[in-house]
Amino acid sequence: MDNIFNKWGNFYYILLPGFGILKSFDLKNFDVYWNNYNLNNLFIDHNGILIAKDWNMNRVYYRKNSEK
């Protein structure tokens, strides 16, 4: 596990390996953003695209983030 914490716009995205991604505005209240137990590594590019690798590094998942 290399990267699990990212910020895009006003939101934080926290990857919980084996569960998925949580989203938070204030790091006190969290919402489930993406429930996917295969995710292990999380990045967000300059356009807000969430990019996550799986545990075996064989698959890459992309998810468009429409909020800033």
PyMOL Python script that loads the backbone (N, CA, C, O; Angstrom):
from pymol import cmd

cmd.read_pdbstr("""\
ATOM      1  N   MET A   1       0.847  -1.163   0.000  1.00  0.00           N
ATOM      2  CA  MET A   1       0.000   0.000   0.000  1.00  0.00           C
ATOM      3  C   MET A   1       0.897   1.232   0.000  1.00  0.00           C
ATOM      4  O   MET A   1       1.685   1.439   0.923  1.00  0.00           O
ATOM      5  N   ASP A   2       0.772   2.033  -1.027  1.00  0.00           N
ATOM      6  CA  ASP A   2       1.623   3.210  -1.153  1.00  0.00           C
ATOM      7  C   ASP A   2       0.906   4.513  -0.842  1.00  0.00           C
ATOM      8  O   ASP A   2       1.440   5.353  -0.118  1.00  0.00           O
ATOM      9  N   ASN A   3      -0.292   4.691  -1.376  1.00  0.00           N
ATOM     10  CA  ASN A   3      -0.977   5.964  -1.262  1.00  0.00           C
ATOM     11  C   ASN A   3      -2.453   5.729  -0.947  1.00  0.00           C
ATOM     12  O   ASN A   3      -3.148   5.055  -1.707  1.00  0.00           O
ATOM     13  N   ILE A   4      -2.934   6.277   0.166  1.00  0.00           N
ATOM     14  CA  ILE A   4      -4.329   6.062   0.532  1.00  0.00           C
ATOM     15  C   ILE A   4      -5.067   7.356   0.857  1.00  0.00           C
ATOM     16  O   ILE A   4      -6.269   7.308   1.120  1.00  0.00           O
ATOM     17  N   PHE A   5      -4.407   8.499   0.850  1.00  0.00           N
ATOM     18  CA  PHE A   5      -5.014   9.758   1.268  1.00  0.00           C
ATOM     19  C   PHE A   5      -4.776  10.811   0.201  1.00  0.00           C
ATOM     20  O   PHE A   5      -3.633  11.078  -0.168  1.00  0.00           O
ATOM     21  N   ASN A   6      -5.870  11.421  -0.305  1.00  0.00           N
ATOM     22  CA  ASN A   6      -5.766  12.445  -1.339  1.00  0.00           C
ATOM     23  C   ASN A   6      -6.797  13.531  -1.099  1.00  0.00           C
ATOM     24  O   ASN A   6      -7.814  13.308  -0.442  1.00  0.00           O
ATOM     25  N   LYS A   7      -6.521  14.710  -1.639  1.00  0.00           N
ATOM     26  CA  LYS A   7      -7.476  15.816  -1.577  1.00  0.00           C
ATOM     27  C   LYS A   7      -7.707  16.336  -2.986  1.00  0.00           C
ATOM     28  O   LYS A   7      -6.768  16.503  -3.765  1.00  0.00           O
ATOM     29  N   TRP A   8      -8.976  16.589  -3.299  1.00  0.00           N
ATOM     30  CA  TRP A   8      -9.335  17.205  -4.578  1.00  0.00           C
ATOM     31  C   TRP A   8     -10.382  18.259  -4.280  1.00  0.00           C
ATOM     32  O   TRP A   8     -11.436  17.943  -3.726  1.00  0.00           O
ATOM     33  N   GLY A   9     -10.114  19.498  -4.635  1.00  0.00           N
ATOM     34  CA  GLY A   9     -11.044  20.577  -4.332  1.00  0.00           C
ATOM     35  C   GLY A   9     -11.201  20.715  -2.826  1.00  0.00           C
ATOM     36  O   GLY A   9     -10.213  20.873  -2.109  1.00  0.00           O
ATOM     37  N   ASN A  10     -12.430  20.658  -2.348  1.00  0.00           N
ATOM     38  CA  ASN A  10     -12.706  20.805  -0.924  1.00  0.00           C
ATOM     39  C   ASN A  10     -12.886  19.481  -0.202  1.00  0.00           C
ATOM     40  O   ASN A  10     -13.256  19.471   0.972  1.00  0.00           O
ATOM     41  N   PHE A  11     -12.635  18.367  -0.873  1.00  0.00           N
ATOM     42  CA  PHE A  11     -12.906  17.062  -0.284  1.00  0.00           C
ATOM     43  C   PHE A  11     -11.641  16.218  -0.149  1.00  0.00           C
ATOM     44  O   PHE A  11     -10.716  16.301  -0.956  1.00  0.00           O
ATOM     45  N   TYR A  12     -11.641  15.413   0.892  1.00  0.00           N
ATOM     46  CA  TYR A  12     -10.588  14.430   1.119  1.00  0.00           C
ATOM     47  C   TYR A  12     -11.132  13.061   0.717  1.00  0.00           C
ATOM     48  O   TYR A  12     -12.303  12.755   0.940  1.00  0.00           O
ATOM     49  N   TYR A  13     -10.268  12.247   0.125  1.00  0.00           N
ATOM     50  CA  TYR A  13     -10.619  10.881  -0.266  1.00  0.00           C
ATOM     51  C   TYR A  13      -9.642   9.941   0.422  1.00  0.00           C
ATOM     52  O   TYR A  13      -8.429  10.037   0.237  1.00  0.00           O
ATOM     53  N   ILE A  14     -10.189   9.035   1.215  1.00  0.00           N
ATOM     54  CA  ILE A  14      -9.370   8.124   2.002  1.00  0.00           C
ATOM     55  C   ILE A  14      -9.680   6.700   1.576  1.00  0.00           C
ATOM     56  O   ILE A  14     -10.827   6.259   1.646  1.00  0.00           O
ATOM     57  N   LEU A  15      -8.662   5.989   1.136  1.00  0.00           N
ATOM     58  CA  LEU A  15      -8.820   4.599   0.729  1.00  0.00           C
ATOM     59  C   LEU A  15      -8.633   3.684   1.935  1.00  0.00           C
ATOM     60  O   LEU A  15      -7.614   3.748   2.623  1.00  0.00           O
ATOM     61  N   LEU A  16      -9.613   2.846   2.181  1.00  0.00           N
ATOM     62  CA  LEU A  16      -9.496   1.808   3.199  1.00  0.00           C
ATOM     63  C   LEU A  16      -9.347   0.484   2.464  1.00  0.00           C
ATOM     64  O   LEU A  16     -10.337  -0.063   1.978  1.00  0.00           O
ATOM     65  N   PRO A  17      -8.125  -0.043   2.372  1.00  0.00           N
ATOM     66  CA  PRO A  17      -7.912  -1.295   1.643  1.00  0.00           C
ATOM     67  C   PRO A  17      -8.840  -2.397   2.161  1.00  0.00           C
ATOM     68  O   PRO A  17      -8.987  -2.587   3.368  1.00  0.00           O
ATOM     69  N   GLY A  18      -9.445  -3.098   1.248  1.00  0.00           N
ATOM     70  CA  GLY A  18     -10.392  -4.147   1.595  1.00  0.00           C
ATOM     71  C   GLY A  18     -11.807  -3.635   1.786  1.00  0.00           C
ATOM     72  O   GLY A  18     -12.714  -4.428   2.040  1.00  0.00           O
ATOM     73  N   PHE A  19     -12.023  -2.323   1.672  1.00  0.00           N
ATOM     74  CA  PHE A  19     -13.358  -1.740   1.810  1.00  0.00           C
ATOM     75  C   PHE A  19     -13.709  -0.845   0.631  1.00  0.00           C
ATOM     76  O   PHE A  19     -14.685  -1.103  -0.074  1.00  0.00           O
ATOM     77  N   GLY A  20     -12.929   0.196   0.412  1.00  0.00           N
ATOM     78  CA  GLY A  20     -13.218   1.160  -0.645  1.00  0.00           C
ATOM     79  C   GLY A  20     -12.741   2.544  -0.268  1.00  0.00           C
ATOM     80  O   GLY A  20     -11.775   2.699   0.479  1.00  0.00           O
ATOM     81  N   ILE A  21     -13.427   3.557  -0.793  1.00  0.00           N
ATOM     82  CA  ILE A  21     -13.006   4.944  -0.608  1.00  0.00           C
ATOM     83  C   ILE A  21     -14.061   5.711   0.179  1.00  0.00           C
ATOM     84  O   ILE A  21     -15.254   5.633  -0.116  1.00  0.00           O
ATOM     85  N   LEU A  22     -13.605   6.449   1.180  1.00  0.00           N
ATOM     86  CA  LEU A  22     -14.455   7.346   1.952  1.00  0.00           C
ATOM     87  C   LEU A  22     -14.192   8.772   1.496  1.00  0.00           C
ATOM     88  O   LEU A  22     -13.092   9.097   1.050  1.00  0.00           O
ATOM     89  N   LYS A  23     -15.204   9.616   1.609  1.00  0.00           N
ATOM     90  CA  LYS A  23     -15.103  11.020   1.215  1.00  0.00           C
ATOM     91  C   LYS A  23     -15.470  11.884   2.413  1.00  0.00           C
ATOM     92  O   LYS A  23     -16.418  11.585   3.139  1.00  0.00           O
ATOM     93  N   SER A  24     -14.705  12.964   2.615  1.00  0.00           N
ATOM     94  CA  SER A  24     -14.970  13.834   3.755  1.00  0.00           C
ATOM     95  C   SER A  24     -14.642  15.275   3.409  1.00  0.00           C
ATOM     96  O   SER A  24     -13.680  15.555   2.694  1.00  0.00           O
ATOM     97  N   PHE A  25     -15.451  16.179   3.924  1.00  0.00           N
ATOM     98  CA  PHE A  25     -15.197  17.601   3.775  1.00  0.00           C
ATOM     99  C   PHE A  25     -14.339  18.121   4.920  1.00  0.00           C
ATOM    100  O   PHE A  25     -13.514  19.015   4.733  1.00  0.00           O
ATOM    101  N   ASP A  26     -14.542  17.551   6.117  1.00  0.00           N
ATOM    102  CA  ASP A  26     -13.904  18.082   7.307  1.00  0.00           C
ATOM    103  C   ASP A  26     -13.068  17.058   8.097  1.00  0.00           C
ATOM    104  O   ASP A  26     -12.547  17.388   9.162  1.00  0.00           O
ATOM    105  N   LEU A  27     -12.937  15.855   7.603  1.00  0.00           N
ATOM    106  CA  LEU A  27     -12.225  14.755   8.253  1.00  0.00           C
ATOM    107  C   LEU A  27     -12.830  14.372   9.609  1.00  0.00           C
ATOM    108  O   LEU A  27     -12.175  13.733  10.432  1.00  0.00           O
ATOM    109  N   LYS A  28     -14.081  14.770   9.827  1.00  0.00           N
ATOM    110  CA  LYS A  28     -14.824  14.351  11.008  1.00  0.00           C
ATOM    111  C   LYS A  28     -16.021  13.505  10.612  1.00  0.00           C
ATOM    112  O   LYS A  28     -16.377  12.554  11.309  1.00  0.00           O
ATOM    113  N   ASN A  29     -16.636  13.849   9.500  1.00  0.00           N
ATOM    114  CA  ASN A  29     -17.794  13.135   8.970  1.00  0.00           C
ATOM    115  C   ASN A  29     -17.406  12.527   7.630  1.00  0.00           C
ATOM    116  O   ASN A  29     -16.799  13.188   6.788  1.00  0.00           O
ATOM    117  N   PHE A  30     -17.763  11.263   7.443  1.00  0.00           N
ATOM    118  CA  PHE A  30     -17.353  10.537   6.245  1.00  0.00           C
ATOM    119  C   PHE A  30     -18.562   9.917   5.551  1.00  0.00           C
ATOM    120  O   PHE A  30     -19.515   9.491   6.202  1.00  0.00           O
ATOM    121  N   ASP A  31     -18.508   9.876   4.240  1.00  0.00           N
ATOM    122  CA  ASP A  31     -19.497   9.179   3.425  1.00  0.00           C
ATOM    123  C   ASP A  31     -18.766   8.123   2.605  1.00  0.00           C
ATOM    124  O   ASP A  31     -17.614   8.313   2.215  1.00  0.00           O
ATOM    125  N   VAL A  32     -19.439   7.022   2.353  1.00  0.00           N
ATOM    126  CA  VAL A  32     -18.864   6.006   1.468  1.00  0.00           C
ATOM    127  C   VAL A  32     -18.964   6.549   0.051  1.00  0.00           C
ATOM    128  O   VAL A  32     -20.062   6.790  -0.451  1.00  0.00           O
ATOM    129  N   TYR A  33     -17.823   6.741  -0.590  1.00  0.00           N
ATOM    130  CA  TYR A  33     -17.791   7.270  -1.950  1.00  0.00           C
ATOM    131  C   TYR A  33     -17.781   6.150  -2.981  1.00  0.00           C
ATOM    132  O   TYR A  33     -18.467   6.233  -4.000  1.00  0.00           O
ATOM    133  N   TRP A  34     -16.996   5.095  -2.717  1.00  0.00           N
ATOM    134  CA  TRP A  34     -16.873   4.010  -3.685  1.00  0.00           C
ATOM    135  C   TRP A  34     -16.561   2.738  -2.917  1.00  0.00           C
ATOM    136  O   TRP A  34     -15.462   2.581  -2.386  1.00  0.00           O
ATOM    137  N   ASN A  35     -17.508   1.847  -2.857  1.00  0.00           N
ATOM    138  CA  ASN A  35     -17.330   0.576  -2.166  1.00  0.00           C
ATOM    139  C   ASN A  35     -16.741  -0.437  -3.142  1.00  0.00           C
ATOM    140  O   ASN A  35     -17.449  -0.965  -3.999  1.00  0.00           O
ATOM    141  N   ASN A  36     -15.447  -0.705  -3.010  1.00  0.00           N
ATOM    142  CA  ASN A  36     -14.752  -1.635  -3.899  1.00  0.00           C
ATOM    143  C   ASN A  36     -13.595  -2.257  -3.106  1.00  0.00           C
ATOM    144  O   ASN A  36     -12.593  -1.590  -2.848  1.00  0.00           O
ATOM    145  N   TYR A  37     -13.727  -3.509  -2.727  1.00  0.00           N
ATOM    146  CA  TYR A  37     -12.737  -4.167  -1.875  1.00  0.00           C
ATOM    147  C   TYR A  37     -11.429  -4.491  -2.599  1.00  0.00           C
ATOM    148  O   TYR A  37     -10.463  -4.892  -1.949  1.00  0.00           O
ATOM    149  N   ASN A  38     -11.368  -4.329  -3.920  1.00  0.00           N
ATOM    150  CA  ASN A  38     -10.151  -4.636  -4.677  1.00  0.00           C
ATOM    151  C   ASN A  38      -9.120  -3.512  -4.658  1.00  0.00           C
ATOM    152  O   ASN A  38      -7.976  -3.733  -5.056  1.00  0.00           O
ATOM    153  N   LEU A  39      -9.482  -2.340  -4.216  1.00  0.00           N
ATOM    154  CA  LEU A  39      -8.591  -1.180  -4.304  1.00  0.00           C
ATOM    155  C   LEU A  39      -7.478  -1.228  -3.264  1.00  0.00           C
ATOM    156  O   LEU A  39      -7.687  -1.623  -2.116  1.00  0.00           O
ATOM    157  N   ASN A  40      -6.293  -0.814  -3.698  1.00  0.00           N
ATOM    158  CA  ASN A  40      -5.138  -0.831  -2.809  1.00  0.00           C
ATOM    159  C   ASN A  40      -4.319   0.459  -2.867  1.00  0.00           C
ATOM    160  O   ASN A  40      -3.675   0.804  -1.877  1.00  0.00           O
ATOM    161  N   ASN A  41      -4.319   1.157  -3.949  1.00  0.00           N
ATOM    162  CA  ASN A  41      -3.503   2.345  -4.159  1.00  0.00           C
ATOM    163  C   ASN A  41      -4.370   3.419  -4.792  1.00  0.00           C
ATOM    164  O   ASN A  41      -5.053   3.135  -5.776  1.00  0.00           O
ATOM    165  N   LEU A  42      -4.373   4.637  -4.273  1.00  0.00           N
ATOM    166  CA  LEU A  42      -5.269   5.677  -4.785  1.00  0.00           C
ATOM    167  C   LEU A  42      -4.505   6.933  -5.158  1.00  0.00           C
ATOM    168  O   LEU A  42      -3.658   7.413  -4.405  1.00  0.00           O
ATOM    169  N   PHE A  43      -4.819   7.455  -6.333  1.00  0.00           N
ATOM    170  CA  PHE A  43      -4.270   8.721  -6.806  1.00  0.00           C
ATOM    171  C   PHE A  43      -5.406   9.524  -7.422  1.00  0.00           C
ATOM    172  O   PHE A  43      -6.411   8.951  -7.844  1.00  0.00           O
ATOM    173  N   ILE A  44      -5.260  10.840  -7.480  1.00  0.00           N
ATOM    174  CA  ILE A  44      -6.207  11.707  -8.165  1.00  0.00           C
ATOM    175  C   ILE A  44      -5.398  12.597  -9.091  1.00  0.00           C
ATOM    176  O   ILE A  44      -4.459  13.264  -8.658  1.00  0.00           O
ATOM    177  N   ASP A  45      -5.767  12.606 -10.380  1.00  0.00           N
ATOM    178  CA  ASP A  45      -5.000  13.430 -11.320  1.00  0.00           C
ATOM    179  C   ASP A  45      -5.487  14.881 -11.288  1.00  0.00           C
ATOM    180  O   ASP A  45      -6.392  15.215 -10.522  1.00  0.00           O
ATOM    181  N   HIS A  46      -4.903  15.725 -12.100  1.00  0.00           N
ATOM    182  CA  HIS A  46      -5.191  17.155 -12.092  1.00  0.00           C
ATOM    183  C   HIS A  46      -6.603  17.494 -12.572  1.00  0.00           C
ATOM    184  O   HIS A  46      -7.054  18.626 -12.401  1.00  0.00           O
ATOM    185  N   ASN A  47      -7.306  16.528 -13.171  1.00  0.00           N
ATOM    186  CA  ASN A  47      -8.688  16.725 -13.614  1.00  0.00           C
ATOM    187  C   ASN A  47      -9.706  16.140 -12.633  1.00  0.00           C
ATOM    188  O   ASN A  47     -10.910  16.215 -12.879  1.00  0.00           O
ATOM    189  N   GLY A  48      -9.243  15.568 -11.540  1.00  0.00           N
ATOM    190  CA  GLY A  48     -10.147  14.988 -10.558  1.00  0.00           C
ATOM    191  C   GLY A  48     -10.523  13.543 -10.846  1.00  0.00           C
ATOM    192  O   GLY A  48     -11.481  13.030 -10.268  1.00  0.00           O
ATOM    193  N   ILE A  49      -9.792  12.883 -11.724  1.00  0.00           N
ATOM    194  CA  ILE A  49     -10.029  11.474 -12.008  1.00  0.00           C
ATOM    195  C   ILE A  49      -9.369  10.644 -10.904  1.00  0.00           C
ATOM    196  O   ILE A  49      -8.166  10.759 -10.670  1.00  0.00           O
ATOM    197  N   LEU A  50     -10.165   9.806 -10.228  1.00  0.00           N
ATOM    198  CA  LEU A  50      -9.609   8.903  -9.232  1.00  0.00           C
ATOM    199  C   LEU A  50      -9.033   7.700  -9.946  1.00  0.00           C
ATOM    200  O   LEU A  50      -9.705   7.087 -10.776  1.00  0.00           O
ATOM    201  N   ILE A  51      -7.807   7.361  -9.635  1.00  0.00           N
ATOM    202  CA  ILE A  51      -7.106   6.239 -10.254  1.00  0.00           C
ATOM    203  C   ILE A  51      -6.661   5.318  -9.124  1.00  0.00           C
ATOM    204  O   ILE A  51      -5.932   5.734  -8.223  1.00  0.00           O
ATOM    205  N   ALA A  52      -7.098   4.082  -9.179  1.00  0.00           N
ATOM    206  CA  ALA A  52      -6.759   3.132  -8.122  1.00  0.00           C
ATOM    207  C   ALA A  52      -6.258   1.827  -8.733  1.00  0.00           C
ATOM    208  O   ALA A  52      -6.770   1.367  -9.753  1.00  0.00           O
ATOM    209  N   LYS A  53      -5.260   1.246  -8.101  1.00  0.00           N
ATOM    210  CA  LYS A  53      -4.739  -0.057  -8.513  1.00  0.00           C
ATOM    211  C   LYS A  53      -5.335  -1.132  -7.623  1.00  0.00           C
ATOM    212  O   LYS A  53      -5.762  -0.860  -6.500  1.00  0.00           O
ATOM    213  N   ASP A  54      -5.359  -2.356  -8.134  1.00  0.00           N
ATOM    214  CA  ASP A  54      -5.828  -3.463  -7.302  1.00  0.00           C
ATOM    215  C   ASP A  54      -4.651  -4.059  -6.530  1.00  0.00           C
ATOM    216  O   ASP A  54      -3.515  -3.606  -6.674  1.00  0.00           O
ATOM    217  N   TRP A  55      -4.921  -5.056  -5.727  1.00  0.00           N
ATOM    218  CA  TRP A  55      -3.908  -5.652  -4.851  1.00  0.00           C
ATOM    219  C   TRP A  55      -2.759  -6.288  -5.620  1.00  0.00           C
ATOM    220  O   TRP A  55      -1.617  -6.245  -5.163  1.00  0.00           O
ATOM    221  N   ASN A  56      -3.035  -6.871  -6.769  1.00  0.00           N
ATOM    222  CA  ASN A  56      -1.998  -7.554  -7.543  1.00  0.00           C
ATOM    223  C   ASN A  56      -1.317  -6.642  -8.551  1.00  0.00           C
ATOM    224  O   ASN A  56      -0.425  -7.076  -9.280  1.00  0.00           O
ATOM    225  N   MET A  57      -1.729  -5.389  -8.596  1.00  0.00           N
ATOM    226  CA  MET A  57      -1.201  -4.418  -9.559  1.00  0.00           C
ATOM    227  C   MET A  57      -1.463  -4.849 -11.002  1.00  0.00           C
ATOM    228  O   MET A  57      -0.722  -4.464 -11.907  1.00  0.00           O
ATOM    229  N   ASN A  58      -2.510  -5.645 -11.222  1.00  0.00           N
ATOM    230  CA  ASN A  58      -2.853  -6.107 -12.564  1.00  0.00           C
ATOM    231  C   ASN A  58      -3.953  -5.273 -13.204  1.00  0.00           C
ATOM    232  O   ASN A  58      -4.095  -5.276 -14.427  1.00  0.00           O
ATOM    233  N   ARG A  59      -4.732  -4.560 -12.400  1.00  0.00           N
ATOM    234  CA  ARG A  59      -5.878  -3.818 -12.904  1.00  0.00           C
ATOM    235  C   ARG A  59      -5.842  -2.409 -12.342  1.00  0.00           C
ATOM    236  O   ARG A  59      -5.463  -2.184 -11.192  1.00  0.00           O
ATOM    237  N   VAL A  60      -6.246  -1.464 -13.184  1.00  0.00           N
ATOM    238  CA  VAL A  60      -6.352  -0.076 -12.768  1.00  0.00           C
ATOM    239  C   VAL A  60      -7.804   0.351 -12.940  1.00  0.00           C
ATOM    240  O   VAL A  60      -8.414   0.107 -13.981  1.00  0.00           O
ATOM    241  N   TYR A  61      -8.352   0.993 -11.908  1.00  0.00           N
ATOM    242  CA  TYR A  61      -9.720   1.487 -11.930  1.00  0.00           C
ATOM    243  C   TYR A  61      -9.697   3.004 -12.073  1.00  0.00           C
ATOM    244  O   TYR A  61      -8.878   3.677 -11.447  1.00  0.00           O
ATOM    245  N   TYR A  62     -10.594   3.544 -12.896  1.00  0.00           N
ATOM    246  CA  TYR A  62     -10.732   4.985 -13.076  1.00  0.00           C
ATOM    247  C   TYR A  62     -12.151   5.380 -12.688  1.00  0.00           C
ATOM    248  O   TYR A  62     -13.109   4.679 -13.013  1.00  0.00           O
ATOM    249  N   ARG A  63     -12.280   6.489 -12.001  1.00  0.00           N
ATOM    250  CA  ARG A  63     -13.610   6.984 -11.654  1.00  0.00           C
ATOM    251  C   ARG A  63     -13.581   8.501 -11.758  1.00  0.00           C
ATOM    252  O   ARG A  63     -12.768   9.168 -11.118  1.00  0.00           O
ATOM    253  N   LYS A  64     -14.482   9.033 -12.575  1.00  0.00           N
ATOM    254  CA  LYS A  64     -14.563  10.488 -12.778  1.00  0.00           C
ATOM    255  C   LYS A  64     -15.182  11.134 -11.556  1.00  0.00           C
ATOM    256  O   LYS A  64     -16.267  10.747 -11.122  1.00  0.00           O
ATOM    257  N   ASN A  65     -14.506  12.101 -11.011  1.00  0.00           N
ATOM    258  CA  ASN A  65     -14.983  12.864  -9.880  1.00  0.00           C
ATOM    259  C   ASN A  65     -15.531  14.179 -10.405  1.00  0.00           C
ATOM    260  O   ASN A  65     -14.782  14.987 -10.954  1.00  0.00           O
ATOM    261  N   SER A  66     -16.822  14.401 -10.245  1.00  0.00           N
ATOM    262  CA  SER A  66     -17.437  15.597 -10.824  1.00  0.00           C
ATOM    263  C   SER A  66     -17.520  16.762  -9.835  1.00  0.00           C
ATOM    264  O   SER A  66     -17.986  17.840 -10.204  1.00  0.00           O
ATOM    265  N   GLU A  67     -17.080  16.570  -8.595  1.00  0.00           N
ATOM    266  CA  GLU A  67     -17.169  17.635  -7.594  1.00  0.00           C
ATOM    267  C   GLU A  67     -15.799  18.217  -7.315  1.00  0.00           C
ATOM    268  O   GLU A  67     -14.789  17.514  -7.354  1.00  0.00           O
ATOM    269  N   LYS A  68     -15.776  19.503  -7.035  1.00  0.00           N
ATOM    270  CA  LYS A  68     -14.527  20.174  -6.637  1.00  0.00           C
ATOM    271  C   LYS A  68     -14.616  20.610  -5.223  1.00  0.00           C
ATOM    272  O   LYS A  68     -13.670  21.194  -4.696  1.00  0.00           O
TER     273      LYS A  68
END
""", "prot")
cmd.dss("prot")
cmd.show_as("cartoon", "prot")
cmd.util.cbc("prot")
cmd.orient("prot")
